[in-house]
């Protein structure tokens, strides 16, 4: 897929970290190389992946400040999740303060650090903090698209409006290729009338950009971080784990459909339009014998009663009017005598 997706939302508690960890594990389960970047100073993505954030020697902080290379700070996840993690802790707050003091290039630090290793992964997921600060801006500048976890409540709609405004500003100023990956409904309870109403509004406004997969409220998703595992490895039969597997499948299917549509259109647009060649009309027999133009065509030999096969038409006897008789008299006389 070779894409970078930022998981961002201004409002907290909508499931950004849960989505980042479980989506990374689900995509890795499909044998894709996944890099998960923790851009939140709280370090919840790091802890949810089974890494102790208090024991880090290198983290996102050092990478953003240029004190180490990205490859030196990466940690492979060992419990079978199959993805790679760039961890973070509270030191990332200091990195944000230092980034704000830079005169130029402060919003492109993550993109520059990610460039050497980007092609080593099929998919890069960035977990953003619940604020539109310099860390979130760095993630959006480095990303190809934004995945928006959305709790179907009123305050989440307010946060969505602010995020979309920020995306438009970044698209106009720094990253014109930034797109909306999709809106993901999280912690969804279909028994809640308000959740159903907000969901209907999202579909009416965003259309196909709203993922068909819905993440339900699930206790296994909530307790999995305490075990330092994604829900897929805590309880793979839980509704939450199955929902994120379905989300990974939907993302892959969308990617394949878009790629297939481009490949199908390519030969059609590139091929020249076919030219229809109309064969010339057959030459009338009269023209072959040199008959004048507009003269009536002679009857074919098989329809001439007085014509003996092999005898030229010019030798046929004519009557007093200059026309060949329709029936010869000799055969009729023979018939009467018989």
FIBA-704296 format. One record per residue (C-alpha): residue in one letter; chain; x, y, z. Coordinates in steps of 0.5 Angstrom, whole numbers, plus 500, padded with zeros to 3 digits. Layout:
N
@code A unit A px X py Y pz Z
...
***
This chain:
338
@code X unit A px 500 py 500 pz 500
@code X unit A px 506 py 505 pz 501
@code X unit A px 502 py 510 pz 505
@code X unit A px 502 py 514 pz 511
@code X unit A px 496 py 515 pz 515
@code X unit A px 495 py 520 pz 521
@code X unit A px 490 py 518 pz 526
@code X unit A px 487 py 525 pz 529
@code X unit A px 481 py 528 pz 532
@code X unit A px 481 py 534 pz 537
@code X unit A px 477 py 531 pz 542
@code X unit A px 480 py 526 pz 547
@code X unit A px 477 py 520 pz 549
@code X unit A px 474 py 518 pz 542
@code X unit A px 479 py 512 pz 541
@code X unit A px 485 py 514 pz 537
@code X unit A px 490 py 510 pz 541
@code X unit A px 485 py 504 pz 541
@code X unit A px 484 py 505 pz 534
@code X unit A px 492 py 506 pz 532
@code X unit A px 494 py 499 pz 536
@code X unit A px 489 py 495 pz 534
@code X unit A px 489 py 497 pz 527
@code X unit A px 496 py 496 pz 527
@code X unit A px 496 py 489 pz 529
@code X unit A px 490 py 487 pz 524
@code X unit A px 494 py 490 pz 518
@code X unit A px 500 py 486 pz 521
@code X unit A px 496 py 480 pz 521
@code X unit A px 495 py 480 pz 514
@code X unit A px 502 py 480 pz 513
@code X unit A px 503 py 487 pz 511
@code X unit A px 509 py 491 pz 514
@code X unit A px 507 py 496 pz 519
@code X unit A px 510 py 502 pz 523
@code X unit A px 506 py 505 pz 529
@code X unit A px 509 py 512 pz 531
@code X unit A px 507 py 515 pz 538
@code X unit A px 506 py 522 pz 537
@code X unit A px 502 py 523 pz 544
@code X unit A px 506 py 525 pz 550
@code X unit A px 502 py 521 pz 554
@code X unit A px 505 py 515 pz 551
@code X unit A px 499 py 510 pz 551
@code X unit A px 500 py 507 pz 544
@code X unit A px 507 py 505 pz 547
@code X unit A px 504 py 502 pz 553
@code X unit A px 498 py 499 pz 550
@code X unit A px 503 py 495 pz 545
@code X unit A px 507 py 492 pz 551
@code X unit A px 513 py 497 pz 551
@code X unit A px 515 py 501 pz 558
@code X unit A px 515 py 508 pz 556
@code X unit A px 519 py 510 pz 563
@code X unit A px 525 py 505 pz 560
@code X unit A px 526 py 508 pz 553
@code X unit A px 533 py 510 pz 551
@code X unit A px 531 py 513 pz 544
@code X unit A px 524 py 516 pz 543
@code X unit A px 520 py 520 pz 538
@code X unit A px 523 py 526 pz 542
@code X unit A px 530 py 525 pz 540
@code X unit A px 528 py 523 pz 532
@code X unit A px 524 py 530 pz 532
@code X unit A px 530 py 534 pz 535
@code X unit A px 535 py 530 pz 530
@code X unit A px 539 py 527 pz 536
@code X unit A px 538 py 520 pz 533
@code X unit A px 536 py 517 pz 526
@code X unit A px 529 py 514 pz 526
@code X unit A px 532 py 507 pz 525
@code X unit A px 535 py 507 pz 532
@code X unit A px 529 py 508 pz 535
@code X unit A px 525 py 503 pz 532
@code X unit A px 522 py 497 pz 537
@code X unit A px 520 py 491 pz 534
@code X unit A px 513 py 488 pz 538
@code X unit A px 515 py 481 pz 540
@code X unit A px 508 py 478 pz 543
@code X unit A px 506 py 476 pz 536
@code X unit A px 503 py 483 pz 533
@code X unit A px 508 py 483 pz 528
@code X unit A px 509 py 491 pz 527
@code X unit A px 514 py 496 pz 529
@code X unit A px 513 py 501 pz 534
@code X unit A px 517 py 508 pz 535
@code X unit A px 515 py 510 pz 542
@code X unit A px 514 py 516 pz 546
@code X unit A px 513 py 519 pz 553
@code X unit A px 513 py 525 pz 557
@code X unit A px 519 py 528 pz 554
@code X unit A px 515 py 529 pz 547
@code X unit A px 512 py 535 pz 551
@code X unit A px 519 py 538 pz 551
@code X unit A px 520 py 537 pz 544
@code X unit A px 514 py 540 pz 542
@code X unit A px 516 py 547 pz 546
@code X unit A px 523 py 546 pz 542
@code X unit A px 520 py 546 pz 536
@code X unit A px 516 py 552 pz 537
@code X unit A px 522 py 556 pz 538
@code X unit A px 525 py 554 pz 531
@code X unit A px 524 py 559 pz 526
@code X unit A px 523 py 555 pz 520
@code X unit A px 522 py 548 pz 518
@code X unit A px 519 py 546 pz 525
@code X unit A px 512 py 543 pz 521
@code X unit A px 516 py 538 pz 517
@code X unit A px 521 py 535 pz 522
@code X unit A px 517 py 528 pz 522
@code X unit A px 517 py 528 pz 515
@code X unit A px 524 py 529 pz 514
@code X unit A px 526 py 524 pz 519
@code X unit A px 521 py 519 pz 516
@code X unit A px 523 py 519 pz 509
@code X unit A px 529 py 514 pz 509
@code X unit A px 525 py 509 pz 512
@code X unit A px 518 py 510 pz 509
@code X unit A px 519 py 505 pz 503
@code X unit A px 521 py 499 pz 508
@code X unit A px 514 py 499 pz 510
@code X unit A px 507 py 498 pz 507
@code X unit A px 503 py 502 pz 512
@code X unit A px 505 py 507 pz 517
@code X unit A px 500 py 509 pz 522
@code X unit A px 501 py 516 pz 527
@code X unit A px 497 py 516 pz 533
@code X unit A px 496 py 524 pz 534
@code X unit A px 495 py 527 pz 541
@code X unit A px 488 py 530 pz 542
@code X unit A px 490 py 537 pz 541
@code X unit A px 491 py 541 pz 534
@code X unit A px 498 py 543 pz 537
@code X unit A px 505 py 542 pz 533
@code X unit A px 506 py 535 pz 534
@code X unit A px 499 py 534 pz 530
@code X unit A px 501 py 539 pz 525
@code X unit A px 508 py 535 pz 524
@code X unit A px 504 py 528 pz 523
@code X unit A px 499 py 531 pz 518
@code X unit A px 504 py 534 pz 514
@code X unit A px 508 py 527 pz 514
@code X unit A px 501 py 524 pz 512
@code X unit A px 498 py 522 pz 506
@code X unit A px 491 py 522 pz 509
@code X unit A px 487 py 522 pz 515
@code X unit A px 483 py 517 pz 519
@code X unit A px 478 py 520 pz 524
@code X unit A px 476 py 516 pz 530
@code X unit A px 469 py 519 pz 531
@code X unit A px 464 py 518 pz 537
@code X unit A px 457 py 519 pz 535
@code X unit A px 456 py 525 pz 540
@code X unit A px 455 py 532 pz 540
@code X unit A px 462 py 534 pz 542
@code X unit A px 465 py 530 pz 537
@code X unit A px 462 py 534 pz 532
@code X unit A px 465 py 540 pz 534
@code X unit A px 472 py 537 pz 534
@code X unit A px 471 py 534 pz 527
@code X unit A px 469 py 541 pz 525
@code X unit A px 476 py 544 pz 528
@code X unit A px 480 py 538 pz 525
@code X unit A px 477 py 539 pz 518
@code X unit A px 479 py 546 pz 518
@code X unit A px 486 py 545 pz 520
@code X unit A px 486 py 539 pz 515
@code X unit A px 484 py 545 pz 509
@code X unit A px 490 py 550 pz 512
@code X unit A px 495 py 544 pz 512
@code X unit A px 493 py 542 pz 505
@code X unit A px 493 py 549 pz 502
@code X unit A px 500 py 551 pz 505
@code X unit A px 504 py 545 pz 506
@code X unit A px 501 py 538 pz 504
@code X unit A px 497 py 539 pz 498
@code X unit A px 496 py 531 pz 497
@code X unit A px 493 py 531 pz 504
@code X unit A px 486 py 527 pz 504
@code X unit A px 481 py 524 pz 508
@code X unit A px 482 py 517 pz 509
@code X unit A px 475 py 516 pz 512
@code X unit A px 471 py 517 pz 518
@code X unit A px 471 py 511 pz 523
@code X unit A px 465 py 511 pz 528
@code X unit A px 467 py 508 pz 535
@code X unit A px 464 py 506 pz 541
@code X unit A px 458 py 505 pz 538
@code X unit A px 451 py 503 pz 541
@code X unit A px 446 py 502 pz 536
@code X unit A px 441 py 503 pz 542
@code X unit A px 442 py 510 pz 543
@code X unit A px 438 py 514 pz 539
@code X unit A px 443 py 520 pz 539
@code X unit A px 448 py 516 pz 536
@code X unit A px 444 py 513 pz 531
@code X unit A px 442 py 521 pz 529
@code X unit A px 449 py 523 pz 529
@code X unit A px 451 py 517 pz 525
@code X unit A px 446 py 519 pz 520
@code X unit A px 449 py 526 pz 519
@code X unit A px 456 py 523 pz 518
@code X unit A px 453 py 519 pz 512
@code X unit A px 449 py 524 pz 509
@code X unit A px 455 py 529 pz 510
@code X unit A px 461 py 525 pz 508
@code X unit A px 458 py 519 pz 504
@code X unit A px 463 py 514 pz 502
@code X unit A px 468 py 517 pz 506
@code X unit A px 465 py 514 pz 513
@code X unit A px 467 py 507 pz 514
@code X unit A px 462 py 501 pz 513
@code X unit A px 465 py 498 pz 519
@code X unit A px 463 py 500 pz 526
@code X unit A px 467 py 499 pz 532
@code X unit A px 462 py 497 pz 538
@code X unit A px 463 py 498 pz 545
@code X unit A px 467 py 492 pz 548
@code X unit A px 470 py 491 pz 555
@code X unit A px 476 py 487 pz 551
@code X unit A px 478 py 493 pz 548
@code X unit A px 478 py 497 pz 554
@code X unit A px 482 py 492 pz 558
@code X unit A px 487 py 490 pz 553
@code X unit A px 492 py 495 pz 554
@code X unit A px 492 py 493 pz 561
@code X unit A px 495 py 487 pz 559
@code X unit A px 500 py 491 pz 554
@code X unit A px 497 py 487 pz 548
@code X unit A px 492 py 489 pz 542
@code X unit A px 485 py 486 pz 543
@code X unit A px 487 py 481 pz 537
@code X unit A px 492 py 478 pz 542
@code X unit A px 488 py 479 pz 548
@code X unit A px 481 py 475 pz 546
@code X unit A px 481 py 474 pz 538
@code X unit A px 474 py 472 pz 539
@code X unit A px 471 py 479 pz 542
@code X unit A px 467 py 483 pz 538
@code X unit A px 472 py 489 pz 538
@code X unit A px 478 py 485 pz 535
@code X unit A px 473 py 482 pz 530
@code X unit A px 471 py 489 pz 528
@code X unit A px 478 py 492 pz 527
@code X unit A px 480 py 486 pz 523
@code X unit A px 474 py 488 pz 519
@code X unit A px 476 py 495 pz 519
@code X unit A px 483 py 493 pz 516
@code X unit A px 480 py 488 pz 511
@code X unit A px 475 py 494 pz 509
@code X unit A px 481 py 499 pz 508
@code X unit A px 485 py 494 pz 504
@code X unit A px 479 py 492 pz 499
@code X unit A px 478 py 500 pz 498
@code X unit A px 486 py 500 pz 496
@code X unit A px 485 py 495 pz 491
@code X unit A px 479 py 497 pz 488
@code X unit A px 482 py 504 pz 487
@code X unit A px 488 py 501 pz 484
@code X unit A px 484 py 496 pz 480
@code X unit A px 480 py 502 pz 477
@code X unit A px 486 py 506 pz 475
@code X unit A px 489 py 500 pz 472
@code X unit A px 482 py 499 pz 468
@code X unit A px 482 py 506 pz 466
@code X unit A px 489 py 506 pz 463
@code X unit A px 488 py 502 pz 457
@code X unit A px 482 py 505 pz 455
@code X unit A px 484 py 512 pz 455
@code X unit A px 491 py 511 pz 452
@code X unit A px 488 py 507 pz 446
@code X unit A px 486 py 510 pz 440
@code X unit A px 479 py 511 pz 438
@code X unit A px 478 py 505 pz 433
@code X unit A px 477 py 507 pz 425
@code X unit A px 471 py 504 pz 422
@code X unit A px 472 py 502 pz 415
@code X unit A px 466 py 502 pz 410
@code X unit A px 467 py 497 pz 404
@code X unit A px 466 py 500 pz 397
@code X unit A px 459 py 498 pz 394
@code X unit A px 459 py 492 pz 389
@code X unit A px 460 py 494 pz 382
@code X unit A px 454 py 493 pz 378
@code X unit A px 454 py 487 pz 372
@code X unit A px 452 py 492 pz 367
@code X unit A px 458 py 497 pz 369
@code X unit A px 462 py 491 pz 368
@code X unit A px 460 py 490 pz 360
@code X unit A px 460 py 497 pz 359
@code X unit A px 453 py 499 pz 359
@code X unit A px 451 py 506 pz 359
@code X unit A px 450 py 509 pz 366
@code X unit A px 442 py 509 pz 368
@code X unit A px 441 py 503 pz 363
@code X unit A px 436 py 498 pz 366
@code X unit A px 440 py 492 pz 368
@code X unit A px 439 py 485 pz 363
@code X unit A px 436 py 479 pz 366
@code X unit A px 441 py 474 pz 369
@code X unit A px 442 py 468 pz 364
@code X unit A px 438 py 463 pz 368
@code X unit A px 432 py 467 pz 367
@code X unit A px 432 py 468 pz 360
@code X unit A px 427 py 462 pz 357
@code X unit A px 430 py 463 pz 350
@code X unit A px 437 py 463 pz 352
@code X unit A px 441 py 456 pz 351
@code X unit A px 447 py 456 pz 356
@code X unit A px 453 py 458 pz 352
@code X unit A px 450 py 462 pz 347
@code X unit A px 452 py 469 pz 347
@code X unit A px 446 py 474 pz 349
@code X unit A px 447 py 478 pz 342
@code X unit A px 446 py 472 pz 338
@code X unit A px 439 py 471 pz 341
@code X unit A px 433 py 472 pz 335
@code X unit A px 429 py 479 pz 336
@code X unit A px 422 py 480 pz 334
@code X unit A px 419 py 485 pz 330
@code X unit A px 419 py 490 pz 336
@code X unit A px 426 py 489 pz 337
@code X unit A px 425 py 484 pz 343
@code X unit A px 427 py 477 pz 344
@code X unit A px 420 py 473 pz 344
@code X unit A px 419 py 470 pz 351
@code X unit A px 417 py 463 pz 349
@code X unit A px 420 py 460 pz 343
@code X unit A px 414 py 457 pz 338
@code X unit A px 418 py 451 pz 336
@code X unit A px 417 py 447 pz 343
@code X unit A px 410 py 449 pz 344
@code X unit A px 408 py 446 pz 337
@code X unit A px 412 py 440 pz 339
@code X unit A px 408 py 439 pz 346
@code X unit A px 401 py 440 pz 342
@code X unit A px 403 py 434 pz 337
@code X unit A px 405 py 430 pz 343
***
